[in-house]
């Protein structure tokens, strides 16, 4: 049986903090990042403040634009899903 997995509020806020830190390290404003991603600065702000969760396509685009490693991000945010050793 499959279980729907959703991020907790804590994970969502942690994800937003990591994105904000990465954006600031790249010397980007929310407006500049939103222009690169063709979205609104308000949406970026909501994600960074844990008020919104991007879908998987937007998440990938954010990771690419901010040059973040998905595995490292997942570990830092605490959202890694364990994979059984016998899974191929």
HTML snippet that shows the backbone in 3Dmol.js (N, CA, C, O; Angstrom):
<script src="https://3Dmol.org/build/3Dmol-min.js"></script>
<div id="view" style="width:600px;height:400px;position:relative"></div>
<script>
const pdb = `
ATOM      1  N   UNK A   1       0.838  -1.175   0.000  1.00  0.00           N
ATOM      2  CA  UNK A   1       0.000   0.000   0.000  1.00  0.00           C
ATOM      3  C   UNK A   1       0.888   1.244   0.000  1.00  0.00           C
ATOM      4  O   UNK A   1       1.912   1.293   0.681  1.00  0.00           O
ATOM      5  N   UNK A   2       0.481   2.237  -0.767  1.00  0.00           N
ATOM      6  CA  UNK A   2       1.223   3.479  -0.853  1.00  0.00           C
ATOM      7  C   UNK A   2       0.637   4.504   0.111  1.00  0.00           C
ATOM      8  O   UNK A   2      -0.571   4.547   0.343  1.00  0.00           O
ATOM      9  N   UNK A   3       1.498   5.305   0.651  1.00  0.00           N
ATOM     10  CA  UNK A   3       1.070   6.366   1.550  1.00  0.00           C
ATOM     11  C   UNK A   3       1.431   7.707   0.930  1.00  0.00           C
ATOM     12  O   UNK A   3       2.541   7.903   0.435  1.00  0.00           O
ATOM     13  N   UNK A   4       0.489   8.609   0.968  1.00  0.00           N
ATOM     14  CA  UNK A   4       0.775   9.956   0.477  1.00  0.00           C
ATOM     15  C   UNK A   4       1.722  10.618   1.476  1.00  0.00           C
ATOM     16  O   UNK A   4       1.481  10.604   2.684  1.00  0.00           O
ATOM     17  N   UNK A   5       2.793  11.193   0.956  1.00  0.00           N
ATOM     18  CA  UNK A   5       3.763  11.848   1.817  1.00  0.00           C
ATOM     19  C   UNK A   5       3.693  13.348   1.591  1.00  0.00           C
ATOM     20  O   UNK A   5       3.800  13.833   0.465  1.00  0.00           O
ATOM     21  N   UNK A   6       3.517  14.048   2.654  1.00  0.00           N
ATOM     22  CA  UNK A   6       3.529  15.499   2.605  1.00  0.00           C
ATOM     23  C   UNK A   6       4.541  15.994   3.610  1.00  0.00           C
ATOM     24  O   UNK A   6       4.750  15.382   4.657  1.00  0.00           O
ATOM     25  N   UNK A   7       5.166  17.104   3.285  1.00  0.00           N
ATOM     26  CA  UNK A   7       6.125  17.683   4.211  1.00  0.00           C
ATOM     27  C   UNK A   7       5.397  18.243   5.424  1.00  0.00           C
ATOM     28  O   UNK A   7       4.295  18.779   5.314  1.00  0.00           O
ATOM     29  N   UNK A   8       6.031  18.110   6.573  1.00  0.00           N
ATOM     30  CA  UNK A   8       5.481  18.728   7.780  1.00  0.00           C
ATOM     31  C   UNK A   8       5.727  20.234   7.692  1.00  0.00           C
ATOM     32  O   UNK A   8       6.509  20.692   6.860  1.00  0.00           O
ATOM     33  N   UNK A   9       5.066  20.986   8.540  1.00  0.00           N
ATOM     34  CA  UNK A   9       5.277  22.432   8.570  1.00  0.00           C
ATOM     35  C   UNK A   9       6.738  22.745   8.904  1.00  0.00           C
ATOM     36  O   UNK A   9       7.326  23.667   8.338  1.00  0.00           O
ATOM     37  N   UNK A  10       7.307  21.989   9.808  1.00  0.00           N
ATOM     38  CA  UNK A  10       8.712  22.181  10.179  1.00  0.00           C
ATOM     39  C   UNK A  10       9.636  21.945   8.979  1.00  0.00           C
ATOM     40  O   UNK A  10      10.570  22.714   8.753  1.00  0.00           O
ATOM     41  N   UNK A  11       9.376  20.887   8.215  1.00  0.00           N
ATOM     42  CA  UNK A  11      10.180  20.596   7.027  1.00  0.00           C
ATOM     43  C   UNK A  11      10.004  21.688   5.967  1.00  0.00           C
ATOM     44  O   UNK A  11      10.966  22.090   5.312  1.00  0.00           O
ATOM     45  N   UNK A  12       8.790  22.152   5.813  1.00  0.00           N
ATOM     46  CA  UNK A  12       8.501  23.202   4.838  1.00  0.00           C
ATOM     47  C   UNK A  12       9.251  24.484   5.208  1.00  0.00           C
ATOM     48  O   UNK A  12       9.814  25.150   4.339  1.00  0.00           O
ATOM     49  N   UNK A  13       9.258  24.826   6.497  1.00  0.00           N
ATOM     50  CA  UNK A  13       9.969  26.022   6.957  1.00  0.00           C
ATOM     51  C   UNK A  13      11.478  25.844   6.802  1.00  0.00           C
ATOM     52  O   UNK A  13      12.175  26.783   6.419  1.00  0.00           O
ATOM     53  N   UNK A  14      11.980  24.660   7.093  1.00  0.00           N
ATOM     54  CA  UNK A  14      13.401  24.375   6.946  1.00  0.00           C
ATOM     55  C   UNK A  14      13.809  24.467   5.479  1.00  0.00           C
ATOM     56  O   UNK A  14      14.858  25.026   5.161  1.00  0.00           O
ATOM     57  N   UNK A  15      12.994  23.926   4.593  1.00  0.00           N
ATOM     58  CA  UNK A  15      13.234  24.000   3.155  1.00  0.00           C
ATOM     59  C   UNK A  15      13.329  25.462   2.722  1.00  0.00           C
ATOM     60  O   UNK A  15      14.225  25.834   1.964  1.00  0.00           O
ATOM     61  N   UNK A  16      12.411  26.279   3.202  1.00  0.00           N
ATOM     62  CA  UNK A  16      12.407  27.699   2.872  1.00  0.00           C
ATOM     63  C   UNK A  16      13.662  28.412   3.365  1.00  0.00           C
ATOM     64  O   UNK A  16      14.218  29.257   2.663  1.00  0.00           O
ATOM     65  N   UNK A  17      14.104  28.071   4.568  1.00  0.00           N
ATOM     66  CA  UNK A  17      15.326  28.684   5.115  1.00  0.00           C
ATOM     67  C   UNK A  17      16.543  28.329   4.257  1.00  0.00           C
ATOM     68  O   UNK A  17      17.385  29.181   3.973  1.00  0.00           O
ATOM     69  N   UNK A  18      16.623  27.069   3.853  1.00  0.00           N
ATOM     70  CA  UNK A  18      17.757  26.633   3.013  1.00  0.00           C
ATOM     71  C   UNK A  18      17.736  27.381   1.680  1.00  0.00           C
ATOM     72  O   UNK A  18      18.778  27.830   1.203  1.00  0.00           O
ATOM     73  N   UNK A  19      16.560  27.513   1.084  1.00  0.00           N
ATOM     74  CA  UNK A  19      16.457  28.233  -0.183  1.00  0.00           C
ATOM     75  C   UNK A  19      16.856  29.698  -0.008  1.00  0.00           C
ATOM     76  O   UNK A  19      17.582  30.250  -0.835  1.00  0.00           O
ATOM     77  N   UNK A  20      16.381  30.323   1.065  1.00  0.00           N
ATOM     78  CA  UNK A  20      16.720  31.724   1.315  1.00  0.00           C
ATOM     79  C   UNK A  20      18.231  31.891   1.449  1.00  0.00           C
ATOM     80  O   UNK A  20      18.820  32.789   0.847  1.00  0.00           O
ATOM     81  N   UNK A  21      18.855  31.017   2.244  1.00  0.00           N
ATOM     82  CA  UNK A  21      20.310  31.092   2.434  1.00  0.00           C
ATOM     83  C   UNK A  21      21.049  30.932   1.101  1.00  0.00           C
ATOM     84  O   UNK A  21      22.008  31.655   0.827  1.00  0.00           O
ATOM     85  N   UNK A  22      20.601  29.990   0.281  1.00  0.00           N
ATOM     86  CA  UNK A  22      21.248  29.762  -1.018  1.00  0.00           C
ATOM     87  C   UNK A  22      21.056  30.970  -1.928  1.00  0.00           C
ATOM     88  O   UNK A  22      21.977  31.371  -2.639  1.00  0.00           O
ATOM     89  N   UNK A  23      19.865  31.544  -1.904  1.00  0.00           N
ATOM     90  CA  UNK A  23      19.589  32.725  -2.738  1.00  0.00           C
ATOM     91  C   UNK A  23      20.488  33.894  -2.316  1.00  0.00           C
ATOM     92  O   UNK A  23      21.060  34.585  -3.159  1.00  0.00           O
ATOM     93  N   UNK A  24      20.602  34.100  -1.018  1.00  0.00           N
ATOM     94  CA  UNK A  24      21.426  35.194  -0.502  1.00  0.00           C
ATOM     95  C   UNK A  24      22.900  34.958  -0.829  1.00  0.00           C
ATOM     96  O   UNK A  24      23.614  35.895  -1.186  1.00  0.00           O
ATOM     97  N   UNK A  25      23.355  33.711  -0.710  1.00  0.00           N
ATOM     98  CA  UNK A  25      24.749  33.392  -1.050  1.00  0.00           C
ATOM     99  C   UNK A  25      25.056  33.678  -2.517  1.00  0.00           C
ATOM    100  O   UNK A  25      26.190  33.997  -2.873  1.00  0.00           O
ATOM    101  N   UNK A  26      24.044  33.560  -3.355  1.00  0.00           N
ATOM    102  CA  UNK A  26      24.232  33.836  -4.788  1.00  0.00           C
ATOM    103  C   UNK A  26      23.977  35.310  -5.101  1.00  0.00           C
ATOM    104  O   UNK A  26      23.956  35.711  -6.264  1.00  0.00           O
ATOM    105  N   UNK A  27      23.782  36.117  -4.046  1.00  0.00           N
ATOM    106  CA  UNK A  27      23.539  37.561  -4.190  1.00  0.00           C
ATOM    107  C   UNK A  27      22.336  37.861  -5.076  1.00  0.00           C
ATOM    108  O   UNK A  27      22.374  38.770  -5.905  1.00  0.00           O
ATOM    109  N   UNK A  28      21.273  37.089  -4.894  1.00  0.00           N
ATOM    110  CA  UNK A  28      20.041  37.302  -5.651  1.00  0.00           C
ATOM    111  C   UNK A  28      18.960  37.846  -4.721  1.00  0.00           C
ATOM    112  O   UNK A  28      18.842  37.420  -3.572  1.00  0.00           O
ATOM    113  N   UNK A  29      18.188  38.777  -5.225  1.00  0.00           N
ATOM    114  CA  UNK A  29      17.002  39.209  -4.502  1.00  0.00           C
ATOM    115  C   UNK A  29      15.859  38.247  -4.856  1.00  0.00           C
ATOM    116  O   UNK A  29      15.973  37.460  -5.796  1.00  0.00           O
ATOM    117  N   UNK A  30      14.782  38.317  -4.112  1.00  0.00           N
ATOM    118  CA  UNK A  30      13.617  37.500  -4.459  1.00  0.00           C
ATOM    119  C   UNK A  30      13.102  37.891  -5.838  1.00  0.00           C
ATOM    120  O   UNK A  30      12.641  37.040  -6.600  1.00  0.00           O
ATOM    121  N   UNK A  31      13.180  39.177  -6.156  1.00  0.00           N
ATOM    122  CA  UNK A  31      12.723  39.653  -7.463  1.00  0.00           C
ATOM    123  C   UNK A  31      13.583  39.078  -8.592  1.00  0.00           C
ATOM    124  O   UNK A  31      13.058  38.655  -9.622  1.00  0.00           O
ATOM    125  N   UNK A  32      14.896  39.064  -8.394  1.00  0.00           N
ATOM    126  CA  UNK A  32      15.789  38.528  -9.425  1.00  0.00           C
ATOM    127  C   UNK A  32      15.567  37.034  -9.626  1.00  0.00           C
ATOM    128  O   UNK A  32      15.531  36.554 -10.759  1.00  0.00           O
ATOM    129  N   UNK A  33      15.416  36.294  -8.517  1.00  0.00           N
ATOM    130  CA  UNK A  33      15.156  34.855  -8.628  1.00  0.00           C
ATOM    131  C   UNK A  33      13.819  34.611  -9.313  1.00  0.00           C
ATOM    132  O   UNK A  33      13.701  33.719 -10.152  1.00  0.00           O
ATOM    133  N   UNK A  34      12.823  35.396  -8.959  1.00  0.00           N
ATOM    134  CA  UNK A  34      11.499  35.204  -9.576  1.00  0.00           C
ATOM    135  C   UNK A  34      11.538  35.499 -11.079  1.00  0.00           C
ATOM    136  O   UNK A  34      10.838  34.843 -11.850  1.00  0.00           O
ATOM    137  N   UNK A  35      12.336  36.465 -11.498  1.00  0.00           N
ATOM    138  CA  UNK A  35      12.480  36.740 -12.932  1.00  0.00           C
ATOM    139  C   UNK A  35      13.108  35.554 -13.652  1.00  0.00           C
ATOM    140  O   UNK A  35      12.678  35.183 -14.744  1.00  0.00           O
ATOM    141  N   UNK A  36      14.127  34.961 -13.035  1.00  0.00           N
ATOM    142  CA  UNK A  36      14.794  33.811 -13.650  1.00  0.00           C
ATOM    143  C   UNK A  36      13.865  32.608 -13.768  1.00  0.00           C
ATOM    144  O   UNK A  36      13.990  31.808 -14.696  1.00  0.00           O
ATOM    145  N   UNK A  37      12.933  32.483 -12.822  1.00  0.00           N
ATOM    146  CA  UNK A  37      12.026  31.334 -12.798  1.00  0.00           C
ATOM    147  C   UNK A  37      10.657  31.645 -13.404  1.00  0.00           C
ATOM    148  O   UNK A  37       9.786  30.776 -13.448  1.00  0.00           O
ATOM    149  N   UNK A  38      10.464  32.875 -13.869  1.00  0.00           N
ATOM    150  CA  UNK A  38       9.176  33.305 -14.432  1.00  0.00           C
ATOM    151  C   UNK A  38       8.031  33.077 -13.454  1.00  0.00           C
ATOM    152  O   UNK A  38       7.012  32.475 -13.792  1.00  0.00           O
ATOM    153  N   UNK A  39       8.220  33.570 -12.242  1.00  0.00           N
ATOM    154  CA  UNK A  39       7.177  33.468 -11.224  1.00  0.00           C
ATOM    155  C   UNK A  39       7.135  34.794 -10.463  1.00  0.00           C
ATOM    156  O   UNK A  39       7.871  35.726 -10.788  1.00  0.00           O
ATOM    157  N   UNK A  40       6.286  34.872  -9.469  1.00  0.00           N
ATOM    158  CA  UNK A  40       6.174  36.127  -8.731  1.00  0.00           C
ATOM    159  C   UNK A  40       7.102  36.134  -7.502  1.00  0.00           C
ATOM    160  O   UNK A  40       7.354  35.087  -6.907  1.00  0.00           O
ATOM    161  N   UNK A  41       7.599  37.304  -7.134  1.00  0.00           N
ATOM    162  CA  UNK A  41       8.409  37.413  -5.920  1.00  0.00           C
ATOM    163  C   UNK A  41       7.610  37.001  -4.680  1.00  0.00           C
ATOM    164  O   UNK A  41       8.170  36.480  -3.716  1.00  0.00           O
ATOM    165  N   UNK A  42       6.311  37.239  -4.717  1.00  0.00           N
ATOM    166  CA  UNK A  42       5.440  36.856  -3.601  1.00  0.00           C
ATOM    167  C   UNK A  42       5.481  35.338  -3.388  1.00  0.00           C
ATOM    168  O   UNK A  42       5.506  34.870  -2.250  1.00  0.00           O
ATOM    169  N   UNK A  43       5.487  34.577  -4.481  1.00  0.00           N
ATOM    170  CA  UNK A  43       5.557  33.113  -4.391  1.00  0.00           C
ATOM    171  C   UNK A  43       6.876  32.680  -3.766  1.00  0.00           C
ATOM    172  O   UNK A  43       6.895  31.796  -2.910  1.00  0.00           O
ATOM    173  N   UNK A  44       7.992  33.301  -4.190  1.00  0.00           N
ATOM    174  CA  UNK A  44       9.301  32.995  -3.609  1.00  0.00           C
ATOM    175  C   UNK A  44       9.273  33.303  -2.108  1.00  0.00           C
ATOM    176  O   UNK A  44       9.748  32.512  -1.294  1.00  0.00           O
ATOM    177  N   UNK A  45       8.713  34.457  -1.757  1.00  0.00           N
ATOM    178  CA  UNK A  45       8.619  34.845  -0.354  1.00  0.00           C
ATOM    179  C   UNK A  45       7.820  33.826   0.453  1.00  0.00           C
ATOM    180  O   UNK A  45       8.214  33.461   1.561  1.00  0.00           O
ATOM    181  N   UNK A  46       6.710  33.371  -0.094  1.00  0.00           N
ATOM    182  CA  UNK A  46       5.882  32.388   0.612  1.00  0.00           C
ATOM    183  C   UNK A  46       6.620  31.070   0.827  1.00  0.00           C
ATOM    184  O   UNK A  46       6.477  30.450   1.882  1.00  0.00           O
ATOM    185  N   UNK A  47       7.397  30.639  -0.143  1.00  0.00           N
ATOM    186  CA  UNK A  47       8.168  29.409   0.008  1.00  0.00           C
ATOM    187  C   UNK A  47       9.243  29.591   1.068  1.00  0.00           C
ATOM    188  O   UNK A  47       9.419  28.740   1.940  1.00  0.00           O
ATOM    189  N   UNK A  48       9.961  30.707   0.987  1.00  0.00           N
ATOM    190  CA  UNK A  48      11.031  30.956   1.951  1.00  0.00           C
ATOM    191  C   UNK A  48      10.513  31.086   3.379  1.00  0.00           C
ATOM    192  O   UNK A  48      11.245  30.814   4.330  1.00  0.00           O
ATOM    193  N   UNK A  49       9.270  31.497   3.534  1.00  0.00           N
ATOM    194  CA  UNK A  49       8.682  31.642   4.870  1.00  0.00           C
ATOM    195  C   UNK A  49       7.845  30.440   5.294  1.00  0.00           C
ATOM    196  O   UNK A  49       7.161  30.488   6.316  1.00  0.00           O
ATOM    197  N   UNK A  50       7.897  29.363   4.513  1.00  0.00           N
ATOM    198  CA  UNK A  50       7.188  28.137   4.876  1.00  0.00           C
ATOM    199  C   UNK A  50       5.690  28.201   4.710  1.00  0.00           C
ATOM    200  O   UNK A  50       4.969  27.375   5.270  1.00  0.00           O
ATOM    201  N   UNK A  51       5.203  29.173   3.945  1.00  0.00           N
ATOM    202  CA  UNK A  51       3.761  29.327   3.742  1.00  0.00           C
ATOM    203  C   UNK A  51       3.267  28.559   2.519  1.00  0.00           C
ATOM    204  O   UNK A  51       2.079  28.255   2.405  1.00  0.00           O
ATOM    205  N   UNK A  52       4.186  28.250   1.609  1.00  0.00           N
ATOM    206  CA  UNK A  52       3.844  27.512   0.387  1.00  0.00           C
ATOM    207  C   UNK A  52       4.861  26.413   0.158  1.00  0.00           C
ATOM    208  O   UNK A  52       6.005  26.488   0.607  1.00  0.00           O
ATOM    209  N   UNK A  53       4.418  25.403  -0.544  1.00  0.00           N
ATOM    210  CA  UNK A  53       5.295  24.295  -0.919  1.00  0.00           C
ATOM    211  C   UNK A  53       5.269  24.175  -2.435  1.00  0.00           C
ATOM    212  O   UNK A  53       4.199  24.002  -3.017  1.00  0.00           O
ATOM    213  N   UNK A  54       6.428  24.263  -3.088  1.00  0.00           N
ATOM    214  CA  UNK A  54       6.414  24.152  -4.547  1.00  0.00           C
ATOM    215  C   UNK A  54       6.158  22.719  -4.992  1.00  0.00           C
ATOM    216  O   UNK A  54       6.456  21.771  -4.267  1.00  0.00           O
ATOM    217  N   UNK A  55       5.603  22.571  -6.190  1.00  0.00           N
ATOM    218  CA  UNK A  55       5.438  21.229  -6.746  1.00  0.00           C
ATOM    219  C   UNK A  55       6.810  20.712  -7.163  1.00  0.00           C
ATOM    220  O   UNK A  55       7.799  21.438  -7.070  1.00  0.00           O
ATOM    221  N   UNK A  56       6.877  19.480  -7.617  1.00  0.00           N
ATOM    222  CA  UNK A  56       8.185  18.880  -7.892  1.00  0.00           C
ATOM    223  C   UNK A  56       8.905  19.553  -9.052  1.00  0.00           C
ATOM    224  O   UNK A  56      10.132  19.643  -9.036  1.00  0.00           O
ATOM    225  N   UNK A  57       8.176  20.029 -10.057  1.00  0.00           N
ATOM    226  CA  UNK A  57       8.815  20.702 -11.190  1.00  0.00           C
ATOM    227  C   UNK A  57       9.448  22.012 -10.715  1.00  0.00           C
ATOM    228  O   UNK A  57      10.592  22.314 -11.054  1.00  0.00           O
ATOM    229  N   UNK A  58       8.705  22.777  -9.941  1.00  0.00           N
ATOM    230  CA  UNK A  58       9.235  24.032  -9.428  1.00  0.00           C
ATOM    231  C   UNK A  58      10.391  23.793  -8.463  1.00  0.00           C
ATOM    232  O   UNK A  58      11.345  24.569  -8.428  1.00  0.00           O
ATOM    233  N   UNK A  59      10.306  22.736  -7.694  1.00  0.00           N
ATOM    234  CA  UNK A  59      11.398  22.400  -6.772  1.00  0.00           C
ATOM    235  C   UNK A  59      12.673  22.122  -7.555  1.00  0.00           C
ATOM    236  O   UNK A  59      13.745  22.609  -7.195  1.00  0.00           O
ATOM    237  N   UNK A  60      12.563  21.351  -8.609  1.00  0.00           N
ATOM    238  CA  UNK A  60      13.742  21.050  -9.441  1.00  0.00           C
ATOM    239  C   UNK A  60      14.307  22.329 -10.034  1.00  0.00           C
ATOM    240  O   UNK A  60      15.522  22.526 -10.032  1.00  0.00           O
ATOM    241  N   UNK A  61      13.449  23.197 -10.538  1.00  0.00           N
ATOM    242  CA  UNK A  61      13.920  24.457 -11.111  1.00  0.00           C
ATOM    243  C   UNK A  61      14.602  25.332 -10.066  1.00  0.00           C
ATOM    244  O   UNK A  61      15.613  25.971 -10.359  1.00  0.00           O
ATOM    245  N   UNK A  62      14.063  25.366  -8.857  1.00  0.00           N
ATOM    246  CA  UNK A  62      14.707  26.116  -7.773  1.00  0.00           C
ATOM    247  C   UNK A  62      16.084  25.542  -7.463  1.00  0.00           C
ATOM    248  O   UNK A  62      17.052  26.287  -7.310  1.00  0.00           O
ATOM    249  N   UNK A  63      16.171  24.212  -7.370  1.00  0.00           N
ATOM    250  CA  UNK A  63      17.448  23.563  -7.064  1.00  0.00           C
ATOM    251  C   UNK A  63      18.485  23.841  -8.150  1.00  0.00           C
ATOM    252  O   UNK A  63      19.650  24.100  -7.849  1.00  0.00           O
ATOM    253  N   UNK A  64      18.064  23.788  -9.400  1.00  0.00           N
ATOM    254  CA  UNK A  64      18.981  24.057 -10.509  1.00  0.00           C
ATOM    255  C   UNK A  64      19.452  25.510 -10.453  1.00  0.00           C
ATOM    256  O   UNK A  64      20.649  25.785 -10.536  1.00  0.00           O
ATOM    257  N   UNK A  65      18.511  26.427 -10.314  1.00  0.00           N
ATOM    258  CA  UNK A  65      18.856  27.859 -10.329  1.00  0.00           C
ATOM    259  C   UNK A  65      19.761  28.237  -9.158  1.00  0.00           C
ATOM    260  O   UNK A  65      20.648  29.079  -9.302  1.00  0.00           O
ATOM    261  N   UNK A  66      19.537  27.611  -7.996  1.00  0.00           N
ATOM    262  CA  UNK A  66      20.330  27.943  -6.814  1.00  0.00           C
ATOM    263  C   UNK A  66      21.526  27.005  -6.635  1.00  0.00           C
ATOM    264  O   UNK A  66      22.270  27.109  -5.659  1.00  0.00           O
ATOM    265  N   UNK A  67      21.699  26.088  -7.593  1.00  0.00           N
ATOM    266  CA  UNK A  67      22.813  25.135  -7.593  1.00  0.00           C
ATOM    267  C   UNK A  67      22.887  24.347  -6.277  1.00  0.00           C
ATOM    268  O   UNK A  67      23.945  24.222  -5.660  1.00  0.00           O
ATOM    269  N   UNK A  68      21.730  23.825  -5.876  1.00  0.00           N
ATOM    270  CA  UNK A  68      21.643  23.019  -4.654  1.00  0.00           C
ATOM    271  C   UNK A  68      21.617  21.540  -5.006  1.00  0.00           C
ATOM    272  O   UNK A  68      21.005  21.132  -5.993  1.00  0.00           O
ATOM    273  N   UNK A  69      22.282  20.752  -4.192  1.00  0.00           N
ATOM    274  CA  UNK A  69      22.303  19.304  -4.357  1.00  0.00           C
ATOM    275  C   UNK A  69      21.034  18.729  -3.726  1.00  0.00           C
ATOM    276  O   UNK A  69      20.802  18.936  -2.535  1.00  0.00           O
ATOM    277  N   UNK A  70      20.211  18.014  -4.492  1.00  0.00           N
ATOM    278  CA  UNK A  70      18.953  17.488  -3.953  1.00  0.00           C
ATOM    279  C   UNK A  70      19.131  16.599  -2.726  1.00  0.00           C
ATOM    280  O   UNK A  70      18.369  16.707  -1.764  1.00  0.00           O
ATOM    281  N   UNK A  71      20.126  15.725  -2.754  1.00  0.00           N
ATOM    282  CA  UNK A  71      20.320  14.815  -1.624  1.00  0.00           C
ATOM    283  C   UNK A  71      20.737  15.582  -0.371  1.00  0.00           C
ATOM    284  O   UNK A  71      20.227  15.320   0.719  1.00  0.00           O
ATOM    285  N   UNK A  72      21.653  16.518  -0.523  1.00  0.00           N
ATOM    286  CA  UNK A  72      22.088  17.323   0.617  1.00  0.00           C
ATOM    287  C   UNK A  72      20.932  18.136   1.180  1.00  0.00           C
ATOM    288  O   UNK A  72      20.775  18.254   2.395  1.00  0.00           O
ATOM    289  N   UNK A  73      20.128  18.694   0.288  1.00  0.00           N
ATOM    290  CA  UNK A  73      18.972  19.473   0.726  1.00  0.00           C
ATOM    291  C   UNK A  73      17.991  18.597   1.501  1.00  0.00           C
ATOM    292  O   UNK A  73      17.506  18.984   2.564  1.00  0.00           O
ATOM    293  N   UNK A  74      17.706  17.419   0.962  1.00  0.00           N
ATOM    294  CA  UNK A  74      16.773  16.507   1.628  1.00  0.00           C
ATOM    295  C   UNK A  74      17.286  16.114   3.012  1.00  0.00           C
ATOM    296  O   UNK A  74      16.512  16.041   3.966  1.00  0.00           O
ATOM    297  N   UNK A  75      18.581  15.863   3.119  1.00  0.00           N
ATOM    298  CA  UNK A  75      19.156  15.511   4.421  1.00  0.00           C
ATOM    299  C   UNK A  75      19.042  16.678   5.390  1.00  0.00           C
ATOM    300  O   UNK A  75      18.684  16.486   6.552  1.00  0.00           O
ATOM    301  N   UNK A  76      19.341  17.877   4.925  1.00  0.00           N
ATOM    302  CA  UNK A  76      19.303  19.054   5.791  1.00  0.00           C
ATOM    303  C   UNK A  76      17.887  19.358   6.262  1.00  0.00           C
ATOM    304  O   UNK A  76      17.671  19.755   7.407  1.00  0.00           O
ATOM    305  N   UNK A  77      16.931  19.165   5.367  1.00  0.00           N
ATOM    306  CA  UNK A  77      15.534  19.449   5.699  1.00  0.00           C
ATOM    307  C   UNK A  77      14.897  18.292   6.467  1.00  0.00           C
ATOM    308  O   UNK A  77      13.900  18.477   7.166  1.00  0.00           O
ATOM    309  N   UNK A  78      15.480  17.098   6.335  1.00  0.00           N
ATOM    310  CA  UNK A  78      14.939  15.939   7.044  1.00  0.00           C
ATOM    311  C   UNK A  78      13.808  15.254   6.319  1.00  0.00           C
ATOM    312  O   UNK A  78      12.855  14.789   6.944  1.00  0.00           O
ATOM    313  N   UNK A  79      13.906  15.188   4.989  1.00  0.00           N
ATOM    314  CA  UNK A  79      12.819  14.574   4.215  1.00  0.00           C
ATOM    315  C   UNK A  79      13.250  13.347   3.432  1.00  0.00           C
ATOM    316  O   UNK A  79      12.540  12.911   2.526  1.00  0.00           O
ATOM    317  N   UNK A  80      14.390  12.789   3.764  1.00  0.00           N
ATOM    318  CA  UNK A  80      14.822  11.586   3.062  1.00  0.00           C
ATOM    319  C   UNK A  80      13.915  10.423   3.420  1.00  0.00           C
ATOM    320  O   UNK A  80      13.560  10.225   4.582  1.00  0.00           O
ATOM    321  N   UNK A  81      13.553   9.669   2.415  1.00  0.00           N
ATOM    322  CA  UNK A  81      12.730   8.481   2.593  1.00  0.00           C
ATOM    323  C   UNK A  81      13.665   7.278   2.524  1.00  0.00           C
ATOM    324  O   UNK A  81      14.365   7.113   1.525  1.00  0.00           O
ATOM    325  N   UNK A  82      13.699   6.430   3.559  1.00  0.00           N
ATOM    326  CA  UNK A  82      14.589   5.284   3.519  1.00  0.00           C
ATOM    327  C   UNK A  82      14.191   4.310   2.406  1.00  0.00           C
ATOM    328  O   UNK A  82      13.011   4.029   2.198  1.00  0.00           O
ATOM    329  N   UNK A  83      15.184   3.812   1.712  1.00  0.00           N
ATOM    330  CA  UNK A  83      14.958   2.834   0.637  1.00  0.00           C
ATOM    331  C   UNK A  83      15.500   1.498   1.125  1.00  0.00           C
ATOM    332  O   UNK A  83      16.657   1.416   1.538  1.00  0.00           O
ATOM    333  N   UNK A  84      14.681   0.451   1.082  1.00  0.00           N
ATOM    334  CA  UNK A  84      15.135  -0.861   1.540  1.00  0.00           C
ATOM    335  C   UNK A  84      16.374  -1.319   0.768  1.00  0.00           C
ATOM    336  O   UNK A  84      16.502  -1.041  -0.424  1.00  0.00           O
ATOM    337  N   UNK A  85      17.275  -2.012   1.439  1.00  0.00           N
ATOM    338  CA  UNK A  85      18.533  -2.458   0.841  1.00  0.00           C
ATOM    339  C   UNK A  85      18.306  -3.411  -0.331  1.00  0.00           C
ATOM    340  O   UNK A  85      19.117  -3.447  -1.256  1.00  0.00           O
ATOM    341  N   UNK A  86      17.216  -4.186  -0.309  1.00  0.00           N
ATOM    342  CA  UNK A  86      16.974  -5.171  -1.360  1.00  0.00           C
ATOM    343  C   UNK A  86      16.251  -4.569  -2.574  1.00  0.00           C
ATOM    344  O   UNK A  86      15.944  -5.292  -3.522  1.00  0.00           O
ATOM    345  N   UNK A  87      15.980  -3.280  -2.562  1.00  0.00           N
ATOM    346  CA  UNK A  87      15.307  -2.645  -3.685  1.00  0.00           C
ATOM    347  C   UNK A  87      16.283  -2.414  -4.817  1.00  0.00           C
ATOM    348  O   UNK A  87      17.389  -1.922  -4.598  1.00  0.00           O
ATOM    349  N   UNK A  88      15.880  -2.767  -6.027  1.00  0.00           N
ATOM    350  CA  UNK A  88      16.750  -2.629  -7.202  1.00  0.00           C
ATOM    351  C   UNK A  88      16.300  -1.512  -8.095  1.00  0.00           C
ATOM    352  O   UNK A  88      16.921  -1.260  -9.127  1.00  0.00           O
TER     353      UNK A  88
END
`;
const viewer = $3Dmol.createViewer("view");
viewer.addModel(pdb, "pdb");
viewer.setStyle({}, {cartoon: {color: "spectrum"}});
viewer.zoomTo();
viewer.render();
</script>
